[in-house]
Amino acid sequence: MSKLFDTSIENLIDCLSRQRTGKRIFAFESLIERRIIRDRGTPIIDGDEAYFFYRNENKKNISIVGDWNNWKPGIDQITPINPKSSFYYCKKEFPIDARLSYRFLEDRENSFNDPMNPNSLQEVFGNNTYLRMPGYKEPEYLEEPKKGIPRGKIIKLQVKGNPDVASREVQIYIPAGLKLRGKLRIIYIHDGAEAITIGKFTNVLDNVYYYEPHSPKIIAVFVPPIDRHGEYLMNPNFADWFAKYLTAQVEKKVKIKSEAKLRSIQGASLGGLCAAYFGLRHSDTFGNIIAQSPSFQIDDGEIVKLVGKNKMLQLRFYLHTGTINDALEGTREMLKVLQRKGYDITYRETNESHNWVNWSGKYAEIIRWAAHL
């Protein structure tokens, strides 16, 4: 096929770069725009390559900040295809199954979503556009349950604090149809409010129990921080209050009993560090530890050292991290130490970064894991 009839995005960019007349430039700009419309927005994905485009009429200094460059300006500049054209672009190569968030940055000051990308999502630090590579699999069950699917019940409880730890309101999810009797499975979730509103955790619970009716049901307790850094940075006062008093108040409220082998504790980022610390300090309360993108690097990896030098405890671990500017190094180090000690571990890596979409993508599997399936 001659280049003239080759409509690959790489060829269209090359052809536009070589045009000299306004008419010819306009013609190839139109072909690129048609390709963008055909692909339903930018970036154009071709195999493991992503092509970002921007109409830079005012010749501004535009760069892309995103998960892959750790949101640092100036690394990935959008450059002109042709000096006489307002079409600018940037080509990047990503893992074939990656999912990545990004924004455009103008003159290193004003950031904005990609105007030609219709895909955006509210994340921890704002609303961002995102891309999905061809091998990326959409997370299970995040969507709002369809009409007719039974919804779990949410009970709100004001949990009393103590002189060292503040009181707070927790949200207790009771699965539809679960009979509150006997010893039941229960999972406590750090950053609980965001896990519901951003992570869509209760959507996943409802959908799992509807589409997988044989899955043992688990009560979920969503616990918000009051002083996140102060509480989550391996704070013994917070861990003791949570294990001894918060769990007791919650389980008294819903009139159930549980035990360590049926209790799970989950968290992401600092919450993941906190979950692991809870397990080490209170394995008699929490037998199942779920740490996603955990901040194990804190205090020069002190949590990993503690696991290595302490005796083996009755704990199961679920570890998950993204591979792109996430907690990969520290999580792999923890994995090695846990393996040497002989722990029961489920380990996952995803070609994503440090965000709620990455974490919520594993919620369905975590729910099954916490039910000891």
C-alpha positions in Angstrom: 0.0 0.0 0.0 1.4 3.4 -0.9 1.8 6.0 1.8 -0.9 8.1 0.1 -3.5 5.5 1.0 -2.1 4.4 4.3 -4.4 5.9 6.9 -2.4 4.6 9.9 -2.0 7.4 12.5 1.8 7.3 12.2 1.6 7.9 8.4 -1.0 10.7 8.8 1.4 12.5 11.2 4.3 12.0 8.9 2.3 13.3 5.9 1.1 16.3 7.8 4.7 17.1 8.9 5.8 17.3 5.3 3.1 19.6 3.8 3.9 23.1 2.8 0.7 24.7 1.6 -2.3 25.7 3.7 -4.7 23.6 1.6 -2.6 20.4 2.0 -2.1 21.0 5.7 -5.8 21.5 6.2 -6.5 18.2 4.3 -4.3 16.1 6.5 -5.5 17.8 9.7 -9.0 16.8 8.6 -7.9 13.2 8.2 -6.4 13.1 11.7 -9.6 14.6 13.1 -11.6 12.0 11.3 -9.4 9.3 12.9 -10.0 10.8 16.3 -13.7 10.9 15.8 -13.7 7.3 14.5 -11.7 6.2 17.6 -14.1 8.1 19.8 -11.5 10.6 21.1 -7.9 10.8 22.1 -5.5 9.4 22.7 -5.4 7.3 19.5 -4.2 3.8 20.6 -2.2 1.7 18.1 -0.9 -1.5 19.8 1.2 -0.5 22.7 1.5 3.1 21.6 -0.7 6.1 22.5 -0.9 9.3 20.4 -2.1 12.4 22.2 -3.3 15.4 20.2 -4.1 19.0 21.0 -5.2 22.0 19.0 -2.7 24.6 20.1 -4.0 27.7 18.4 -2.0 30.1 20.6 1.2 28.1 20.6 1.2 27.6 24.4 3.8 25.4 26.2 1.8 22.3 26.8 3.0 19.1 28.5 1.2 16.0 29.8 1.3 15.1 33.4 0.1 11.7 34.5 0.6 8.5 36.3 3.5 7.3 34.2 5.7 10.4 34.7 4.6 10.8 38.4 2.7 14.0 37.4 5.9 16.0 36.9 5.7 18.8 34.3 8.0 19.2 31.3 8.8 15.5 30.8 6.3 14.8 28.1 5.9 17.9 25.9 3.2 18.2 23.2 5.1 19.3 20.1 4.0 20.7 16.7 3.6 18.2 13.9 4.2 21.0 11.3 5.3 24.6 12.0 2.4 25.9 10.0 -0.2 23.7 11.8 -1.9 24.1 15.2 -2.0 20.3 15.6 0.4 19.3 18.3 1.0 15.7 19.5 3.0 13.4 21.8 3.5 9.7 21.4 4.0 7.3 24.3 4.5 3.6 24.7 2.7 1.8 27.6 2.1 -1.7 28.8 -0.6 -3.3 26.7 -3.0 -3.8 29.6 -2.3 -0.4 31.4 -4.9 2.0 32.6 -3.6 5.5 33.3 -4.9 8.9 34.4 -3.5 12.2 33.0 -4.1 16.0 32.4 -2.6 18.6 30.2 -0.5 21.4 31.7 -0.2 24.8 30.2 2.9 26.9 31.0 3.6 24.7 34.0 0.7 26.4 35.9 -2.8 25.6 34.6 -3.8 22.0 34.3 -6.9 20.8 32.4 -8.4 17.6 31.1 -7.7 16.5 27.6 -10.5 18.3 25.6 -10.6 15.5 23.0 -10.9 12.7 25.5 -14.5 11.9 26.7 -13.3 9.6 29.5 -12.9 11.3 32.9 -13.3 10.3 36.5 -13.2 11.8 39.9 -10.2 10.6 41.8 -8.4 11.5 45.0 -7.0 14.8 43.9 -9.6 15.8 41.4 -11.2 14.9 38.1 -8.8 13.5 35.5 -9.0 12.1 32.0 -7.8 8.6 31.5 -6.7 6.1 28.9 -7.2 2.3 28.6 -4.8 0.2 26.6 -6.2 -2.6 24.4 -5.5 -5.4 27.0 -7.0 -3.6 29.9 -9.9 -5.4 31.6 -12.7 -3.3 33.1 -13.1 -3.8 36.9 -15.9 -6.2 37.9 -19.2 -4.9 39.3 -18.3 -1.3 39.9 -21.5 0.0 38.2 -24.6 0.9 40.1 -26.6 -2.3 40.6 -29.4 -2.7 38.1 -33.0 -2.2 39.1 -34.2 -5.3 40.9 -30.9 -6.3 42.4 -31.2 -6.4 46.2 -29.2 -3.7 48.0 -27.4 -4.1 51.3 -28.4 -2.1 54.2 -26.2 0.7 55.6 -26.3 1.4 59.3 -24.5 4.5 60.7 -22.9 4.3 64.1 -21.2 7.0 66.1 -18.2 5.2 67.7 -16.9 6.6 70.9 -13.2 7.5 71.1 -10.9 7.9 74.1 -8.4 10.5 75.3 -6.0 9.5 72.5 -8.3 8.7 69.6 -11.2 10.8 68.3 -14.8 9.6 68.0 -16.2 9.1 64.5 -19.1 7.8 62.5 -18.7 4.5 60.7 -21.0 3.0 58.1 -21.8 -0.7 58.5 -23.0 -2.6 55.4 -25.2 -5.6 56.0 -25.7 -7.7 52.8 -29.3 -8.3 51.7 -30.7 -11.5 53.1 -27.8 -12.1 55.7 -29.1 -13.5 58.9 -27.3 -11.9 61.9 -26.6 -14.9 64.0 -23.7 -17.0 64.9 -20.1 -16.1 64.1 -20.0 -14.0 60.9 -17.3 -12.8 58.5 -16.6 -9.1 58.7 -14.2 -6.7 56.9 -13.0 -3.4 58.3 -12.1 -0.8 55.7 -9.8 2.2 56.1 -10.6 5.4 54.3 -14.1 4.1 54.5 -16.1 7.1 53.1 -13.9 7.4 50.0 -14.1 3.6 49.5 -17.8 4.0 49.1 -18.1 7.3 47.2 -15.0 6.9 45.0 -14.2 3.2 45.1 -17.8 2.1 44.8 -17.2 -0.7 47.3 -20.9 -1.2 48.2 -21.8 -1.5 44.5 -19.3 -4.3 44.2 -20.6 -6.0 47.3 -24.2 -5.9 46.0 -23.3 -7.1 42.5 -21.1 -9.9 43.8 -23.8 -11.3 46.0 -26.4 -11.1 43.2 -24.4 -12.5 40.4 -22.4 -15.0 42.6 -25.2 -16.2 44.9 -23.1 -19.0 46.4 -20.5 -16.5 47.7 -20.5 -16.4 51.5 -21.6 -13.0 52.6 -19.5 -10.6 54.6 -20.4 -7.5 56.7 -18.3 -4.5 55.7 -17.5 -1.7 58.1 -16.3 1.6 56.5 -14.2 3.6 58.9 -13.0 7.1 58.1 -9.8 8.7 59.5 -10.0 11.8 61.6 -6.2 12.6 61.6 -5.1 10.4 58.7 -1.4 10.7 59.0 -1.4 10.7 62.8 -3.6 7.6 62.9 -2.3 5.6 59.9 1.5 5.9 60.5 1.7 2.8 62.7 0.1 4.6 65.7 -0.2 2.1 68.6 -2.9 4.1 70.3 -5.1 4.0 67.2 -4.4 0.3 66.6 -5.3 -0.6 70.2 -8.5 1.5 70.2 -9.6 0.1 66.8 -8.9 -3.5 67.7 -10.4 -3.4 71.2 -13.1 -0.8 71.2 -14.2 0.0 67.7 -14.7 -3.6 66.8 -16.6 -4.2 70.0 -18.9 -1.3 69.5 -19.6 -2.3 65.9 -20.3 -5.9 66.6 -22.5 -5.1 69.6 -24.5 -2.7 67.4 -25.3 -5.4 64.8 -25.6 -8.1 67.5 -23.1 -10.5 66.0 -20.0 -12.3 67.1 -16.8 -12.8 65.1 -13.3 -14.0 65.6 -9.8 -13.3 64.2 -10.0 -15.9 61.4 -13.3 -14.4 60.2 -12.2 -10.7 60.5 -10.3 -8.9 57.7 -8.8 -5.4 57.7 -8.3 -3.6 54.4 -6.5 -0.4 53.4 -4.8 1.3 50.5 -1.7 3.5 50.5 -1.2 4.6 54.2 -4.3 2.6 54.9 -2.5 -0.5 53.6 0.5 0.2 55.9 -2.0 0.6 58.7 -3.8 -2.7 57.9 -0.5 -4.6 58.0 0.5 -2.9 61.3 -2.9 -3.9 62.8 -2.2 -7.5 61.9 1.2 -7.5 63.5 0.0 -5.9 66.7 -3.5 -7.5 66.9 -3.4 -10.9 65.2 -5.8 -12.0 67.9 -8.4 -9.7 66.4 -7.6 -9.5 62.7 -6.5 -12.7 60.9 -6.8 -11.5 57.3 -4.7 -8.5 56.1 -5.5 -6.7 52.8 -2.9 -4.1 51.8 -3.2 -2.3 48.5 -0.4 0.0 47.2 0.8 -0.1 50.8 3.2 2.6 52.1 5.7 0.0 53.4 8.6 2.4 52.6 7.7 4.6 55.6 10.4 4.9 58.3 12.9 3.1 56.0 10.7 0.0 55.7 10.2 -0.5 59.4 7.0 -2.6 58.9 8.9 -5.0 56.7 11.7 -5.3 59.3 9.1 -6.0 62.0 7.7 -8.9 60.0 11.1 -10.3 59.4 12.2 -10.3 63.0 8.9 -11.3 64.7 7.7 -14.8 65.1 5.2 -16.0 62.5 1.6 -15.2 63.4 -1.8 -16.6 62.4 -2.3 -14.3 59.5 -3.2 -14.4 55.8 -2.1 -11.6 53.5 -3.5 -10.2 50.3 -1.0 -7.8 48.7 -1.7 -5.7 45.7 0.2 -2.9 44.0 0.4 -1.1 40.7 3.6 -1.2 38.7 3.6 2.4 37.5 4.8 4.9 40.0 3.1 3.0 42.8 4.3 0.9 45.8 6.0 -1.8 43.8 9.4 -1.9 45.4 8.2 -2.0 49.0 5.4 -4.4 48.3 7.8 -6.9 46.6 10.2 -6.6 49.5 7.3 -7.4 51.9 6.3 -10.3 49.7 9.8 -11.8 49.9 9.9 -11.5 53.7 6.4 -13.1 54.1 7.3 -15.9 51.8 10.5 -16.7 53.8 8.4 -16.8 57.0 5.9 -19.2 55.4 2.8 -17.0 55.4 -0.3 -17.7 53.3 -0.1 -14.9 50.6 -2.2 -13.8 47.6 -0.2 -11.4 45.6 -1.3 -9.2 42.6 0.4 -6.6 40.4 -1.5 -4.4 37.9 -0.1 -2.1 35.2 -1.8 0.9 36.9 -0.8 3.6 39.4 -1.7 4.9 42.8 -5.4 5.6 42.5 -8.9 4.4 43.4 -9.6 2.8 40.1 -6.6 0.5 40.6 -7.7 -0.5 44.1 -11.4 -0.9 43.3 -10.5 -3.1 40.4 -9.6 -5.8 42.9 -12.6 -5.4 45.3 -14.5 -8.3 43.8 -11.5 -10.6 44.3 -10.9 -9.2 47.8 -14.5 -9.9 48.8 -14.1 -13.5 47.7 -10.7 -13.8 49.4 -12.1 -12.3 52.6 -14.8 -14.9 52.5 -12.1 -17.6 52.5 -13.0 -18.9 49.1 
